[in-house]
């Protein structure tokens, strides 16, 4: 019975990993890059310079909004934090959806000046890609990723049950042994960061639990609108009076919020019904000051600047959910811990990628003719190349498009995103048309060249290349370019290893192949 359970778990582990493996690799890769999404955005907007000044940025954004959006339904200002130097503001007209905010977005530097920075989604695109996907409705994307995350959870648990020597695998890595090496690499990537993989998968599901399990809301509230009003706080949403009234200085309200939070910085400002006598200013605490990502929000009368009644204390369930979301997003993490998140994320990428390769390596020996595999097997092999090498190539293309696209073209940010998928698609098509061994070598080499080109193109198109950034002590630009060079070196090494691997004759399969995956 014990062996039967392990065999069942091995079968479940194999197919749960394969069916969603390519999508899970996308989720892991883009999710890992998102831990530095603010730094990526700073690199992708080289026009923004200077030091952070939260109050000056906020006041500059309010001044701009008063000139250009006095009658809007709402203003929103994302304030700079320790990882950014500029505020981002936007407004929403009546009837607009949240996704239309980019039509009105603008940037304000630490001196309170509006900056004519290039239009880009920066690291935000990679962050949203890992749970919203792209080109499809958001709800569909979140459900697809949610199903994949459930399969990931199943693969993790079944993998733990399957491996009899899970602790021995922690210390085992045999190179140059073909299928055995792939298995060792897969086990090492899985075991070394196993607690992280469990945490990140489970908390990822928790972040969207209102989408996947909305029955608690429907059981507690007669209508969804009642739930939305409860989220808005005890004051509810203001109604327009029709009387025009000026807004009090934002600096005083920021100071009151800081005082309430014992010096913690605000992270977000929302002004509801700006310009109206009933306007309300809501200031939310920054997410970097606590593991609980749902920062407290305090409300002010916009015309007087007086704080309204403090918000109610969150219950245990809400606080638990907030901490789980914070653990997943890692915004609270200092620099060293954020790099640890990235390292564990890269191990997750390696775990998924080696698992996909291992599937083909093991099954080739079980085919009737390993030298002439069937169409389905050849498709899986090339999809592995298209995803493992093609996705990183597409991300490098995204960075290159940021530097090479003209700054004034319409829908520039959308074309940057399109460049990611165009690059990925081109390399995927190339991999489908080439012999698989050559496809691995050439696709990895193409990814290496693309990442090598990023710092070179940056140096040619801006004044913030690697050497000027080193002289000026600009750690973000130096770290970004160095990361690109490290990625180029990694893909070049992978291409060299694939080229060095001798093709050799494929051995005939055994007469009684193993039943296990």
MOJOLIN-V906084 format. One record per residue. N is the residue number from 1. RES is the residue in one small letter. SS is DSSP state (@ for helix, = for strand, . for the rest). PSI is psi in whole degrees, 0 to 359 (none if undefined). Layout:
n=N res=RES ss=SS psi=PSI
n=N res=RES ss=SS psi=PSI
This chain:
n=1 res=x ss=. psi=322
n=2 res=x ss=@ psi=315
n=3 res=x ss=@ psi=323
n=4 res=x ss=@ psi=319
n=5 res=x ss=@ psi=316
n=6 res=x ss=@ psi=321
n=7 res=x ss=@ psi=318
n=8 res=x ss=@ psi=318
n=9 res=x ss=@ psi=324
n=10 res=x ss=@ psi=317
n=11 res=x ss=@ psi=315
n=12 res=x ss=@ psi=318
n=13 res=x ss=@ psi=316
n=14 res=x ss=@ psi=310
n=15 res=x ss=@ psi=330
n=16 res=x ss=@ psi=322
n=17 res=x ss=@ psi=322
n=18 res=x ss=@ psi=315
n=19 res=x ss=@ psi=326
n=20 res=x ss=. psi=14
n=21 res=x ss=@ psi=316
n=22 res=x ss=@ psi=320
n=23 res=x ss=@ psi=320
n=24 res=x ss=@ psi=326
n=25 res=x ss=@ psi=319
n=26 res=x ss=@ psi=316
n=27 res=x ss=@ psi=316
n=28 res=x ss=@ psi=315
n=29 res=x ss=@ psi=309
n=30 res=x ss=@ psi=325
n=31 res=x ss=@ psi=323
n=32 res=x ss=@ psi=316
n=33 res=x ss=@ psi=331
n=34 res=x ss=@ psi=344
n=35 res=x ss=@ psi=344
n=36 res=x ss=@ psi=35
n=37 res=x ss=@ psi=325
n=38 res=x ss=@ psi=319
n=39 res=x ss=@ psi=323
n=40 res=x ss=@ psi=318
n=41 res=x ss=@ psi=320
n=42 res=x ss=@ psi=319
n=43 res=x ss=@ psi=325
n=44 res=x ss=. psi=359
n=45 res=x ss=. psi=71
n=46 res=x ss=. psi=348
n=47 res=x ss=. psi=339
n=48 res=x ss=. psi=120
n=49 res=x ss=. psi=176
n=50 res=x ss=. psi=183
n=51 res=x ss=. psi=159
n=52 res=x ss=. psi=132
n=53 res=x ss=. psi=100
n=54 res=x ss=@ psi=314
n=55 res=x ss=@ psi=315
n=56 res=x ss=@ psi=320
n=57 res=x ss=@ psi=316
n=58 res=x ss=@ psi=315
n=59 res=x ss=@ psi=322
n=60 res=x ss=@ psi=320
n=61 res=x ss=@ psi=318
n=62 res=x ss=@ psi=317
n=63 res=x ss=@ psi=317
n=64 res=x ss=@ psi=317
n=65 res=x ss=@ psi=324
n=66 res=x ss=@ psi=330
n=67 res=x ss=@ psi=329
n=68 res=x ss=@ psi=345
n=69 res=x ss=. psi=44
n=70 res=x ss=. psi=327
n=71 res=x ss=. psi=14
n=72 res=x ss=. psi=165
n=73 res=x ss=. psi=324
n=74 res=x ss== psi=148
n=75 res=x ss== psi=148
n=76 res=x ss== psi=137
n=77 res=x ss== psi=118
n=78 res=x ss== psi=113
n=79 res=x ss=. psi=153
n=80 res=x ss=. psi=152
n=81 res=x ss=. psi=196
n=82 res=x ss=. psi=341
n=83 res=x ss=. psi=358
n=84 res=x ss=. psi=162
n=85 res=x ss=. psi=4
n=86 res=x ss=. psi=153
n=87 res=x ss== psi=148
n=88 res=x ss== psi=127
n=89 res=x ss== psi=157
n=90 res=x ss== psi=169
n=91 res=x ss== psi=162
n=92 res=x ss== psi=125
n=93 res=x ss=. psi=164
n=94 res=x ss=. psi=131
n=95 res=x ss=. psi=349
n=96 res=x ss=. psi=148
n=97 res=x ss=. psi=166
n=98 res=x ss=@ psi=326
n=99 res=x ss=@ psi=349
n=100 res=x ss=@ psi=4
n=101 res=x ss=@ psi=333
n=102 res=x ss=@ psi=340
n=103 res=x ss=@ psi=342
n=104 res=x ss=@ psi=14
n=105 res=x ss=. psi=149
n=106 res=x ss== psi=163
n=107 res=x ss== psi=144
n=108 res=x ss== psi=127
n=109 res=x ss=. psi=183
n=110 res=x ss=. psi=349
n=111 res=x ss=. psi=4
n=112 res=x ss=. psi=15
n=113 res=x ss=. psi=135
n=114 res=x ss== psi=130
n=115 res=x ss== psi=133
n=116 res=x ss=. psi=68
n=117 res=x ss=. psi=153
n=118 res=x ss=. psi=145
n=119 res=x ss=. psi=120
n=120 res=x ss=. psi=151
n=121 res=x ss=. psi=351
n=122 res=x ss=@ psi=219
n=123 res=x ss=@ psi=343
n=124 res=x ss=@ psi=324
n=125 res=x ss=@ psi=313
n=126 res=x ss=@ psi=323
n=127 res=x ss=@ psi=312
n=128 res=x ss=@ psi=330
n=129 res=x ss=@ psi=329
n=130 res=x ss=@ psi=354
n=131 res=x ss=@ psi=347
n=132 res=x ss=@ psi=345
n=133 res=x ss=. psi=207
n=134 res=x ss=. psi=153
n=135 res=x ss=. psi=4
n=136 res=x ss=. psi=161
n=137 res=x ss=. psi=144
n=138 res=x ss=@ psi=316
n=139 res=x ss=@ psi=321
n=140 res=x ss=@ psi=314
n=141 res=x ss=@ psi=317
n=142 res=x ss=@ psi=325
n=143 res=x ss=@ psi=320
n=144 res=x ss=@ psi=314
n=145 res=x ss=@ psi=324
n=146 res=x ss=@ psi=317
n=147 res=x ss=@ psi=318
n=148 res=x ss=@ psi=321
n=149 res=x ss=@ psi=323
n=150 res=x ss=@ psi=319
n=151 res=x ss=@ psi=325
n=152 res=x ss=@ psi=318
n=153 res=x ss=@ psi=318
n=154 res=x ss=@ psi=318
n=155 res=x ss=@ psi=322
n=156 res=x ss=@ psi=311
n=157 res=x ss=@ psi=314
n=158 res=x ss=@ psi=328
n=159 res=x ss=@ psi=322
n=160 res=x ss=@ psi=318
n=161 res=x ss=@ psi=323
n=162 res=x ss=@ psi=319
n=163 res=x ss=. psi=112
n=164 res=x ss=. psi=329
n=165 res=x ss=. psi=56
n=166 res=x ss=@ psi=325
n=167 res=x ss=@ psi=326
n=168 res=x ss=@ psi=325
n=169 res=x ss=@ psi=335
n=170 res=x ss=. psi=332
n=171 res=x ss=. psi=12
n=172 res=x ss=. psi=124
n=173 res=x ss=. psi=102
n=174 res=x ss=. psi=116
n=175 res=x ss=. psi=152
n=176 res=x ss=. psi=21
n=177 res=x ss=. psi=22
n=178 res=x ss=. psi=233
n=179 res=x ss=@ psi=324
n=180 res=x ss=@ psi=322
n=181 res=x ss=@ psi=319
n=182 res=x ss=@ psi=319
n=183 res=x ss=@ psi=317
n=184 res=x ss=@ psi=316
n=185 res=x ss=@ psi=320
n=186 res=x ss=@ psi=314
n=187 res=x ss=@ psi=318
n=188 res=x ss=@ psi=314
n=189 res=x ss=@ psi=325
n=190 res=x ss=@ psi=315
n=191 res=x ss=@ psi=321
n=192 res=x ss=@ psi=323
n=193 res=x ss=. psi=31
n=194 res=x ss=@ psi=313
n=195 res=x ss=@ psi=321
n=196 res=x ss=@ psi=317
n=197 res=x ss=@ psi=319
n=198 res=x ss=@ psi=314
n=199 res=x ss=@ psi=313
n=200 res=x ss=@ psi=327
n=201 res=x ss=@ psi=314
n=202 res=x ss=@ psi=313
n=203 res=x ss=@ psi=332
n=204 res=x ss=@ psi=321
n=205 res=x ss=@ psi=324
n=206 res=x ss=@ psi=325
n=207 res=x ss=@ psi=332
n=208 res=x ss=. psi=29
n=209 res=x ss=@ psi=335
n=210 res=x ss=@ psi=335
n=211 res=x ss=@ psi=315
n=212 res=x ss=@ psi=330
n=213 res=x ss=. psi=74
n=214 res=x ss=. psi=4
n=215 res=x ss=@ psi=333
n=216 res=x ss=@ psi=321
n=217 res=x ss=@ psi=315
n=218 res=x ss=@ psi=333
n=219 res=x ss=@ psi=327
n=220 res=x ss=@ psi=339
n=221 res=x ss=. psi=140
n=222 res=x ss=. psi=323
n=223 res=x ss=. psi=153
n=224 res=x ss=@ psi=328
n=225 res=x ss=@ psi=328
n=226 res=x ss=@ psi=321
n=227 res=x ss=@ psi=318
n=228 res=x ss=@ psi=322
n=229 res=x ss=@ psi=325
n=230 res=x ss=@ psi=321
n=231 res=x ss=@ psi=327
n=232 res=x ss=. psi=347
n=233 res=x ss=. psi=175
n=234 res=x ss=. psi=335
n=235 res=x ss=. psi=342
n=236 res=x ss=. psi=195
n=237 res=x ss=. psi=137
n=238 res=x ss=. psi=158
n=239 res=x ss=. psi=146
n=240 res=x ss=. psi=133
n=241 res=x ss=. psi=336
n=242 res=x ss=. psi=358
n=243 res=x ss=. psi=129
n=244 res=x ss== psi=137
n=245 res=x ss=. psi=138
n=246 res=x ss=. psi=158
n=247 res=x ss=. psi=139
n=248 res=x ss=. psi=158
n=249 res=x ss=. psi=136
n=250 res=x ss=@ psi=335
n=251 res=x ss=@ psi=318
n=252 res=x ss=@ psi=321
n=253 res=x ss=@ psi=321
n=254 res=x ss=@ psi=321
n=255 res=x ss=@ psi=320
n=256 res=x ss=@ psi=320
n=257 res=x ss=@ psi=317
n=258 res=x ss=@ psi=317
n=259 res=x ss=@ psi=320
n=260 res=x ss=@ psi=326
n=261 res=x ss=. psi=23
n=262 res=x ss=. psi=42
n=263 res=x ss=. psi=353
n=264 res=x ss=. psi=144
n=265 res=x ss=. psi=144
n=266 res=x ss== psi=156
n=267 res=x ss== psi=339
n=268 res=x ss== psi=139
n=269 res=x ss== psi=131
n=270 res=x ss== psi=133
n=271 res=x ss== psi=116
n=272 res=x ss== psi=131
n=273 res=x ss=. psi=54
n=274 res=x ss=. psi=141
n=275 res=x ss=. psi=348
n=276 res=x ss== psi=154
n=277 res=x ss=. psi=336
n=278 res=x ss=. psi=12
n=279 res=x ss=. psi=146
n=280 res=x ss== psi=137
n=281 res=x ss== psi=128
n=282 res=x ss== psi=127
n=283 res=x ss== psi=126
n=284 res=x ss== psi=137
n=285 res=x ss== psi=144
n=286 res=x ss=. psi=149
n=287 res=x ss=@ psi=347
n=288 res=x ss=@ psi=352
n=289 res=x ss=@ psi=354
n=290 res=x ss=. psi=153
n=291 res=x ss=. psi=333
n=292 res=x ss=. psi=115
n=293 res=x ss=. psi=341
n=294 res=x ss=. psi=85
n=295 res=x ss=. psi=149
n=296 res=x ss=. psi=143
n=297 res=x ss== psi=132
n=298 res=x ss== psi=146
n=299 res=x ss== psi=149
n=300 res=x ss== psi=149
n=301 res=x ss== psi=121
n=302 res=x ss=. psi=327
n=303 res=x ss=. psi=329
n=304 res=x ss=. psi=338
n=305 res=x ss=. psi=13
n=306 res=x ss=. psi=134
n=307 res=x ss== psi=137
n=308 res=x ss=. psi=186
n=309 res=x ss=. psi=136
n=310 res=x ss=. psi=149
n=311 res=x ss=. psi=155
n=312 res=x ss=. psi=154
n=313 res=x ss=. psi=136
n=314 res=x ss=. psi=145
n=315 res=x ss=. psi=176
n=316 res=x ss=@ psi=320
n=317 res=x ss=@ psi=315
n=318 res=x ss=@ psi=321
n=319 res=x ss=@ psi=320
n=320 res=x ss=@ psi=315
n=321 res=x ss=@ psi=320
n=322 res=x ss=@ psi=319
n=323 res=x ss=@ psi=321
n=324 res=x ss=@ psi=317
n=325 res=x ss=@ psi=320
n=326 res=x ss=@ psi=321
n=327 res=x ss=@ psi=320
n=328 res=x ss=@ psi=314
n=329 res=x ss=@ psi=329
n=330 res=x ss=. psi=19
n=331 res=x ss=. psi=337
n=332 res=x ss=. psi=342
n=333 res=x ss=. psi=133
n=334 res=x ss=. psi=175
n=335 res=x ss=@ psi=313
n=336 res=x ss=@ psi=318
n=337 res=x ss=@ psi=326
n=338 res=x ss=@ psi=322
n=339 res=x ss=@ psi=326
n=340 res=x ss=@ psi=320
n=341 res=x ss=@ psi=314
n=342 res=x ss=@ psi=316
n=343 res=x ss=@ psi=316
n=344 res=x ss=@ psi=324
n=345 res=x ss=@ psi=320
n=346 res=x ss=@ psi=324
n=347 res=x ss=@ psi=324
n=348 res=x ss=@ psi=319
n=349 res=x ss=@ psi=315
n=350 res=x ss=@ psi=321
n=351 res=x ss=@ psi=312
n=352 res=x ss=@ psi=315
n=353 res=x ss=@ psi=314
n=354 res=x ss=@ psi=328
n=355 res=x ss=@ psi=320
n=356 res=x ss=@ psi=317
n=357 res=x ss=@ psi=321
n=358 res=x ss=@ psi=324
n=359 res=x ss=@ psi=314
n=360 res=x ss=@ psi=324
n=361 res=x ss=@ psi=320
n=362 res=x ss=@ psi=320
n=363 res=x ss=@ psi=339
n=364 res=x ss=@ psi=322
n=365 res=x ss=. psi=344
n=366 res=x ss=. psi=0
n=367 res=x ss=. psi=152
n=368 res=x ss=. psi=320
n=369 res=x ss=. psi=95
n=370 res=x ss=. psi=335
n=371 res=x ss=. psi=344
n=372 res=x ss=. psi=74
n=373 res=x ss=. psi=160
n=374 res=x ss=. psi=171
n=375 res=x ss=@ psi=318
n=376 res=x ss=@ psi=319
n=377 res=x ss=@ psi=317
n=378 res=x ss=@ psi=325
n=379 res=x ss=@ psi=317
n=380 res=x ss=@ psi=317
n=381 res=x ss=@ psi=315
n=382 res=x ss=@ psi=331
n=383 res=x ss=@ psi=327
n=384 res=x ss=@ psi=313
n=385 res=x ss=@ psi=315
n=386 res=x ss=@ psi=327
n=387 res=x ss=@ psi=312
n=388 res=x ss=@ psi=322
n=389 res=x ss=. psi=327
n=390 res=x ss=@ psi=320
n=391 res=x ss=@ psi=309
n=392 res=x ss=@ psi=323
n=393 res=x ss=@ psi=319
n=394 res=x ss=@ psi=321
n=395 res=x ss=@ psi=319
n=396 res=x ss=@ psi=322
n=397 res=x ss=@ psi=323
n=398 res=x ss=@ psi=314
n=399 res=x ss=@ psi=319
n=400 res=x ss=@ psi=321
n=401 res=x ss=@ psi=326
n=402 res=x ss=@ psi=325
n=403 res=x ss=@ psi=334
n=404 res=x ss=@ psi=335
n=405 res=x ss=. psi=141
n=406 res=x ss=. psi=141
n=407 res=x ss=. psi=339
n=408 res=x ss=. psi=5
n=409 res=x ss=. psi=147
n=410 res=x ss=. psi=145
n=411 res=x ss=. psi=43
n=412 res=x ss=@ psi=316
n=413 res=x ss=@ psi=321
n=414 res=x ss=@ psi=323
n=415 res=x ss=@ psi=329
n=416 res=x ss=@ psi=313
n=417 res=x ss=@ psi=319
n=418 res=x ss=@ psi=323
n=419 res=x ss=@ psi=324
n=420 res=x ss=@ psi=312
n=421 res=x ss=@ psi=331
n=422 res=x ss=@ psi=313
n=423 res=x ss=@ psi=314
n=424 res=x ss=@ psi=315
n=425 res=x ss=@ psi=320
n=426 res=x ss=@ psi=314
n=427 res=x ss=@ psi=325
n=428 res=x ss=@ psi=316
n=429 res=x ss=@ psi=319
n=430 res=x ss=@ psi=317
n=431 res=x ss=@ psi=326
n=432 res=x ss=@ psi=336
n=433 res=x ss=@ psi=350
n=434 res=x ss=. psi=155
n=435 res=x ss=. psi=143
n=436 res=x ss=@ psi=321
n=437 res=x ss=@ psi=317
n=438 res=x ss=@ psi=325
n=439 res=x ss=@ psi=318
n=440 res=x ss=@ psi=312
n=441 res=x ss=@ psi=311
n=442 res=x ss=@ psi=325
n=443 res=x ss=@ psi=318
n=444 res=x ss=@ psi=320
n=445 res=x ss=@ psi=320
n=446 res=x ss=@ psi=319
n=447 res=x ss=@ psi=319
n=448 res=x ss=@ psi=315
n=449 res=x ss=@ psi=322
n=450 res=x ss=@ psi=316
n=451 res=x ss=@ psi=327
n=452 res=x ss=@ psi=328
n=453 res=x ss=@ psi=334
n=454 res=x ss=@ psi=305
n=455 res=x ss=@ psi=330
n=456 res=x ss=@ psi=314
n=457 res=x ss=@ psi=323
n=458 res=x ss=@ psi=316
n=459 res=x ss=@ psi=328
n=460 res=x ss=@ psi=335
n=461 res=x ss=@ psi=349
n=462 res=x ss=. psi=172
n=463 res=x ss=. psi=15
n=464 res=x ss=. psi=45
n=465 res=x ss=. psi=183
n=466 res=x ss=@ psi=311
n=467 res=x ss=@ psi=313
n=468 res=x ss=@ psi=323
n=469 res=x ss=@ psi=323
n=470 res=x ss=@ psi=316
n=471 res=x ss=@ psi=325
n=472 res=x ss=@ psi=356
n=473 res=x ss=. psi=30
n=474 res=x ss=. psi=92
n=475 res=x ss=@ psi=324
n=476 res=x ss=@ psi=312
n=477 res=x ss=@ psi=324
n=478 res=x ss=@ psi=313
n=479 res=x ss=@ psi=323
n=480 res=x ss=@ psi=310
n=481 res=x ss=@ psi=321
n=482 res=x ss=@ psi=324
n=483 res=x ss=@ psi=322
n=484 res=x ss=@ psi=319
n=485 res=x ss=@ psi=322
n=486 res=x ss=@ psi=319
n=487 res=x ss=@ psi=319
n=488 res=x ss=@ psi=318
n=489 res=x ss=@ psi=320
n=490 res=x ss=@ psi=316
n=491 res=x ss=@ psi=326
n=492 res=x ss=@ psi=319
n=493 res=x ss=@ psi=318
n=494 res=x ss=@ psi=320
n=495 res=x ss=@ psi=319
n=496 res=x ss=@ psi=318
n=497 res=x ss=@ psi=319
n=498 res=x ss=@ psi=324
n=499 res=x ss=@ psi=323
n=500 res=x ss=@ psi=336
n=501 res=x ss=. psi=117
n=502 res=x ss=. psi=137
n=503 res=x ss=. psi=306
n=504 res=x ss=. psi=165
n=505 res=x ss=. psi=139
n=506 res=x ss=. psi=127
n=507 res=x ss=. psi=150
n=508 res=x ss=. psi=150
n=509 res=x ss=. psi=159
n=510 res=x ss=. psi=158
n=511 res=x ss=. psi=327
n=512 res=x ss=. psi=82
n=513 res=x ss=. psi=155
n=514 res=x ss=. psi=146
n=515 res=x ss=. psi=343
n=516 res=x ss=. psi=156
n=517 res=x ss=. psi=none
